[in-house]
Each structure stands twice: as structure tokens, then as C-alpha cells.
Amino acid sequence: MKSISRIQLVSFSLFAIWQSAFAQDDTPYNIILIVADDMGYGEVSAFLPEGRFETPRLDRMAAEGAMLTRFYVPTPYCALSRGTFLTGRYPFRHSVVGNPSPESGQNNFGLPRSEITIAELLQSKGYATAAFGKWHLGHRDPWLPRSQGFDEYYGILYSNDMYPVQLVRNEEVVEYPVAQGKLSQLYTDLTINFIEENKDQPFFVYLPHAMPHKPLAVSDNFYTPETPDNLYEDVIAELDHCVGQVLDFLLRSELDRKTLVVFTSDNGPNQGGSTGGLRGMKGRVWDGGMRVPFIARLPGVIPPGVKTLIRLPAWICFRRFAPWSESMRHGIEPSMEPISCPCLRAQIMLVLVRQSLE
């Protein structure tokens, strides 16, 4: 995999932005954002080839797109990073500065409806939107996913170690207790079904997996009873497989060149995971807690085999929306749209350009 110079990065990124901004008669690109829970920097073998984890599908995704080796989440905690992923704003701005938790009585806060999420922006442009997996941005009525721009939701509204662990469809509890070993495949199947149902229109899928957050759980297809001490490796193997299933379906459906797929994690690993030798872990502000894998793939726009060492904070990812979001937040129609929503395929490239020029 080759490294890319700043000049090269600016060159192809500006081309992608130009293409997005002016090809208004093109079909808008689809977007899939996959977020692992507590996955460390060293748990994707493309980032740590000598490590103990094998992730052939994520490695292939990286080889076919771009891998960012210095991608930083805003904090080493779940909910705070997730709010940033969806709004592009610092946690102290989107106001989720702690983890909602029903078992500890942390019930009365979440991502405010006044915040403008990427799902809301895309929904306003005709995208079908869905979230399948861990929400953790408020588990009571004012803060549920469908109040933040998602047409559909299915998953656990907080971490999988918080009581009661229950599956929710939209606003209704549909399963309790939950057999957590099925979650990775369940969320993947829901994603594929949603893509199939909406393949004739632009779509945005937010796929925040439950794993490898503790308690670890894996399906029978990936559990290896002959090696009972490597449950963590089994969990990562299934996650990797599930990412591959989504990519394979896009290819079969002739959607792979029309869909931006991004894979990352909300923070560094807990006990048992791998930071790839970086200092710290989840809950610590050293690199091990905040530097996570990031892979972006969009054939035809993102050149294959890109590996960049540019330092990239997560909150920049959707900063380009700030002028529009601020206008919408105050009920004002913006006078100029910085980059139209159907052109989101260039957002990741734009982020890289801005960082490379700093």
C-alpha cells in the first residue's frame, strides 16, 4: 500500500469535490457509516500486520480505498464520539458530555433535537435513512433515533452491558432478554435488507455495531470452542466478515461504485483489545484511547491503496456542513449551500484536503 503526498492528496481530493459540486445531474451517492464499539487501533490487521487479529475483508477495503493511520475521536468515550460522528461538532457543543445509562440513573439527557445530524441533512435531500445498532445518544423519547433524521431504527439504545439489555424497533421494545451472539449478523442483515429495499433511491445507513464492547458475544459460526481463550479474536473475525457481506452485496447489486463506505471505531479498546502498542486505552486521553482505525472506500472517487499519515480529528469530518447546520438550527434558510448534500461523496476527501493545507 503506497503512501500519498500532500500535493497528491490535494490534487485528487479537489477533483472529487469539483466532480461532486458540478455534476448535479448525477445520481447522488449512497453512504454507509460503520462504527465498531471499543475497537482498538491494533485490531485491524491492515493497521498492525504483525498483530494477533486477522481481518481480511477490512484489509481488502483499505487496499481498495483509503486508510487513515492518525484518525482521532474527540474523547475516549462512547456517546461523546457518536454525537460528533453525527453532527461534526465538539461534544461540549452538541452537549452530550457523558454516557447515558439507565442502570445508573443517567436518563435525562441525550443529543438535543436542535442539533442537525447528517441523517437530517440527507433526509431533507430525499435520502432514505436508517440506523441499526447501538444508539447511546439518549434512550428516552426526546432523544430517540427517529427524532434525529432516521426513518428506521433497530438496536439497543445504549451499551450492551447496561440493564435492561433490550432490542428496540423504532420506539417499541421487541426483544428482552437479548441473545447478544446474534447481534453482529442481525445488524448486518438489517442493513442489507434496507439497501435492497431502497436501492433505487439514495440511502444513508448508520451501522453502529455492539461489538467488541464487553460482554463479548459471537455467533456459533465464529465461535471456536477448541480455543476458548480467544473469544475476542472470534468477535473481530465476525465483525470483519459482516463488513465483507455488506461490500459483497453492494457489488452484486451494482451499487459499490455509487456508495461511500466508511469504517471506524468510537474509541480505543477496553481490556483484552489491542491499541497496536499505543499508550493508554478506552477512558484515557493517550493515543491508545483516542486513535482508532479509519477506512473509506468509494471506487472511482477515492483511489485504491491510499495511506495517509495526516492527523485527522473526527469532528472535522462533517465540519463542512457547519454553515448550513447553523442556519437550519436557527430556522434560517442559508443563502449559500457550501456543498450540496447529494455530493457527500466528497466530504471525506474535503476533510483530507483541509488537513493537508494546515
Secondary structure, 3 states (H helix, E strand, C coil): CEECCHHHHHHHHHHHHHHHHHCCCCCCCEEEEEEECCCCHHHCCCCCCCCCCCCHHHHHHHHCCEEECCEECCCCCHHHHHHHHHHCCCHHHHCCCCCCEHHHCECCCCCCCCCCCHHHHHHCCCCEEEEECCCCCCCCHHHCHHHCCCCEEEECCCCCCCCCCCEEECCEEEECCCCHHHHHHHHHHHHHHHHHHCCCCCEEEEEECCCCCCCCCCCCCCCCCCCHHHHHHHHHHHHHHHHHHHHHHHHHCCCHHHEEEEEEECCCCCCCCCCCCCCCCCCCCCHHHHEECEEEECCCCCCCCEEECCCEEHHHCCHHHHHHHHHHHCCCCCCCCCCCHHHHHHHHHHHHHHHHHC
